[in-house]
């Protein structure tokens, strides 16, 4: 009887935290994004093998963890001229992502303005990807639980994995 009660409480807490995380990401994206780049949900991206995935975070974030086969393009130092030779077909399916989807929207807009016609923004970014249990990889292409959480403020939206902060190759845990 007591075990049943604790099991029910545990399940309620787990479901509640997932709903709160999703709700917070929803609110944050509504506040900071214009939805100018169509979203793709993590579960929609998983079965797609043809998409070119671009990581729009800083190199230190990418080195800690990124989606499999993602190409780092950066944010502050993003250079469209360096992307064009890598993606010659402007009809290629491109998915951009960052921590939650704010910076990637900016890069997605630049790609669309340059004539790329099939650009999508990963909804909730790498945080939502990890929150839903999908794998991430380090700079050695090994699966990792570490996620660069950007800052303590933004890190509140990450509920799974090991939060890492800092600029070193692997970050500083806090």
C-alpha positions in Angstrom: 0.0 0.0 0.0 2.7 2.5 1.0 4.9 1.4 -2.0 1.9 2.1 -4.3 1.4 5.5 -2.8 5.1 6.4 -3.3 5.1 5.0 -6.9 2.1 7.2 -7.7 3.7 10.3 -6.2 6.9 9.6 -8.2 5.0 9.2 -11.4 3.1 12.4 -10.8 6.3 14.3 -10.1 7.9 12.9 -13.3 4.9 13.8 -15.5 4.6 17.2 -13.8 8.3 18.1 -14.4 8.0 17.1 -18.0 4.9 19.3 -18.5 6.6 22.2 -16.7 9.7 21.9 -18.8 7.6 21.9 -22.0 5.5 24.8 -20.8 8.6 26.8 -19.9 10.2 26.2 -23.3 6.9 27.1 -25.0 6.7 30.3 -23.1 10.3 31.2 -23.7 10.1 30.6 -27.4 6.9 32.6 -27.7 8.6 35.5 -25.9 11.9 35.5 -27.9 11.0 34.0 -31.3 9.0 35.4 -34.2 8.4 31.9 -35.6 9.9 33.1 -38.9 11.5 29.8 -39.4 9.2 26.8 -39.3 9.7 24.5 -36.3 10.4 20.8 -36.5 9.8 18.7 -33.4 12.5 16.4 -32.1 10.4 13.3 -32.8 9.9 14.4 -36.4 13.7 14.9 -36.9 14.6 11.4 -35.6 13.4 9.4 -38.6 14.8 11.9 -41.2 18.1 10.8 -42.6 18.5 13.4 -45.3 18.4 16.6 -43.3 21.5 18.6 -43.0 21.8 19.6 -39.3 23.5 22.8 -38.4 24.6 23.6 -34.8 24.4 27.4 -34.3 25.8 27.5 -30.8 29.3 28.5 -29.8 32.2 26.1 -30.5 32.6 25.4 -26.8 29.0 24.3 -26.5 29.2 22.1 -29.6 32.4 20.4 -28.3 30.6 19.4 -25.1 27.6 17.9 -27.0 25.8 18.0 -30.3 23.4 16.1 -32.4 24.9 13.2 -34.5 26.3 14.4 -37.8 25.7 18.1 -36.9 27.9 20.7 -38.7 29.0 23.5 -36.4 28.4 26.9 -38.0 28.4 29.1 -34.8 26.3 32.1 -34.0 28.4 35.2 -33.1 30.9 34.5 -35.8 28.5 32.8 -38.3 29.7 33.3 -41.8 27.2 32.5 -44.6 30.1 32.3 -47.0 31.4 29.3 -45.1 28.1 27.5 -45.3 27.4 28.0 -49.0 30.2 25.7 -50.3 29.1 23.0 -47.8 25.4 23.2 -48.9 25.3 23.9 -52.6 21.8 22.7 -53.2 19.5 25.5 -51.9 16.6 23.1 -51.8 18.3 20.8 -49.3 16.5 20.1 -46.1 18.3 22.0 -43.4 17.6 21.9 -39.6 19.2 24.5 -37.4 19.4 24.2 -33.6 20.9 25.9 -30.6 20.2 25.4 -26.9 16.4 26.0 -27.1 15.8 27.6 -30.6 16.4 31.3 -30.2 19.8 31.7 -31.8 19.0 29.1 -34.4 16.0 31.1 -35.6 18.4 34.0 -36.4 20.7 31.8 -38.4 17.7 30.1 -40.1 16.5 33.6 -41.2 19.9 34.3 -42.7 19.9 31.0 -44.6 16.3 31.7 -45.9 17.3 35.2 -47.0 20.3 33.6 -48.9 17.8 31.5 -50.8 17.7 28.2 -48.9 14.0 27.1 -49.2 13.7 24.2 -46.8 15.0 25.5 -43.5 13.5 24.4 -40.1 14.3 25.2 -36.5 14.5 22.4 -34.0 11.8 23.1 -31.5 13.4 23.5 -28.0 16.9 22.9 -29.4 19.3 20.5 -27.9 17.6 20.9 -24.5 14.3 19.6 -25.7 16.1 16.9 -27.8 17.9 15.7 -24.6 14.7 16.2 -22.4 13.0 13.7 -24.7 15.7 11.2 -24.3 17.5 11.4 -27.6 21.3 10.9 -27.7 24.0 13.6 -28.0 27.6 13.3 -28.9 30.9 14.9 -27.7 33.8 16.2 -29.8 35.1 12.6 -30.1 31.7 11.5 -31.5 31.0 9.4 -28.5 27.6 9.4 -26.9 27.6 11.6 -23.8 25.2 12.7 -21.0 26.8 16.1 -20.8 25.0 19.1 -22.2 26.4 22.6 -22.3 23.6 24.5 -20.5 24.8 28.0 -21.7 24.0 29.7 -18.4 22.2 28.9 -15.1 19.2 30.9 -16.3 18.8 28.9 -19.5 19.9 25.7 -17.9 16.7 25.6 -15.9 15.0 24.4 -19.1 17.2 21.3 -19.3 15.9 18.4 -17.2 17.9 15.4 -18.4 21.6 14.9 -18.8 24.5 16.4 -16.9 24.6 20.2 -17.1 28.0 21.7 -18.0 29.0 25.4 -18.1 32.2 27.1 -19.1 34.4 27.5 -22.2 36.8 24.7 -21.8 36.5 21.6 -24.0 34.1 19.7 -21.6 33.2 22.7 -19.5 33.1 23.3 -15.8 30.4 21.8 -13.8 28.6 24.0 -11.4 
